[in-house]
Amino acid sequence: MDPNHLRSHLSKLHDELAAVHRVDPQSRQLLGDIMRDITRLIDEPAAIGASAPDRSLPDRLEKIAVKFEAEHPTLASSARGFVDLLGKAGL
């Protein structure tokens, strides 16, 4: 999958997260960690080939989506969409 396509979706997810004002600090920290991990995987594709992809990344993103489902359905939907993209990219 084209890294620019992933970056575009990651940017959209980041913008949606920035627009959410009522997120507990622990969830915000977890999302920040996930976003950095995703960015690292997109920016360093050679590292993916050298080692196994982080299989926990989609699971962590899905857990956040479940947590946000009631209060932030748009963010939850975007997170799930990104999980799908990661799967298609083999991440």
C-alpha positions as CSV (number, residue, x, y, z in Angstrom):
1,M,0.0,0.0,0.0
2,D,1.2,3.5,-0.8
3,P,2.7,5.1,2.3
4,N,1.3,8.5,1.3
5,H,-2.2,7.0,1.5
6,L,-1.5,5.7,5.0
7,R,0.0,9.1,6.0
8,S,-3.2,10.9,4.7
9,H,-5.4,8.7,6.8
10,L,-3.1,9.0,9.8
11,S,-3.3,12.8,9.5
12,K,-7.1,12.7,9.4
13,L,-7.2,10.5,12.5
14,H,-4.7,12.9,14.2
15,D,-6.9,15.9,13.3
16,E,-10.0,14.2,14.7
17,L,-8.2,13.4,17.9
18,A,-7.0,17.0,18.2
19,A,-10.6,18.1,17.9
20,V,-11.8,15.9,20.8
21,H,-11.6,17.9,24.0
22,R,-12.9,15.4,26.5
23,V,-10.4,12.6,26.5
24,D,-8.9,11.3,29.7
25,P,-5.2,11.7,30.0
26,Q,-4.5,8.0,29.9
27,S,-6.4,7.5,26.7
28,R,-4.7,10.6,25.1
29,Q,-1.3,9.2,26.1
30,L,-2.2,5.7,24.6
31,L,-3.4,7.3,21.4
32,G,-0.2,9.4,21.2
33,D,1.9,6.2,21.6
34,I,-0.1,4.4,18.9
35,M,0.2,7.4,16.5
36,R,4.0,7.5,17.0
37,D,4.2,3.7,16.4
38,I,2.2,4.0,13.2
39,T,4.2,6.9,12.0
40,R,7.4,5.0,12.6
41,L,6.1,2.0,10.6
42,I,5.1,4.2,7.7
43,D,8.4,6.2,7.7
44,E,10.7,3.3,8.2
45,P,9.4,0.5,5.9
46,A,12.9,-1.1,5.9
47,A,12.4,-1.7,9.6
48,I,9.2,-3.6,8.9
49,G,11.0,-6.0,6.5
50,A,13.8,-6.5,9.0
51,S,11.5,-7.6,11.8
52,A,8.0,-8.8,12.3
53,P,5.4,-6.0,12.1
54,D,3.9,-4.9,15.4
55,R,0.8,-7.1,15.5
56,S,-0.4,-5.5,18.7
57,L,-0.9,-2.1,16.9
58,P,-4.3,-2.9,15.3
59,D,-5.4,-4.5,18.6
60,R,-4.5,-1.4,20.6
61,L,-6.2,0.8,18.1
62,E,-9.4,-1.3,18.2
63,K,-9.4,-1.1,22.0
64,I,-9.3,2.6,21.8
65,A,-12.1,2.6,19.2
66,V,-14.3,0.5,21.5
67,K,-13.6,2.9,24.4
68,F,-14.5,5.9,22.3
69,E,-17.6,4.4,20.7
70,A,-20.2,6.1,22.9
71,E,-18.7,9.6,23.3
72,H,-16.7,10.0,20.1
73,P,-18.3,7.8,17.4
74,T,-16.6,9.6,14.6
75,L,-13.2,9.0,16.1
76,A,-14.0,5.4,16.8
77,S,-15.1,4.9,13.2
78,S,-11.9,6.5,11.9
79,A,-9.8,4.4,14.2
80,R,-11.5,1.2,12.9
81,G,-11.0,2.4,9.4
82,F,-7.3,2.8,10.1
83,V,-7.2,-0.7,11.6
84,D,-8.6,-2.0,8.2
85,L,-5.9,0.0,6.3
86,L,-3.1,-1.4,8.5
87,G,-4.4,-4.9,7.7
88,K,-4.4,-4.2,4.0
89,A,-0.9,-2.8,4.3
90,G,0.2,-6.0,6.1
91,L,0.9,-4.2,9.3
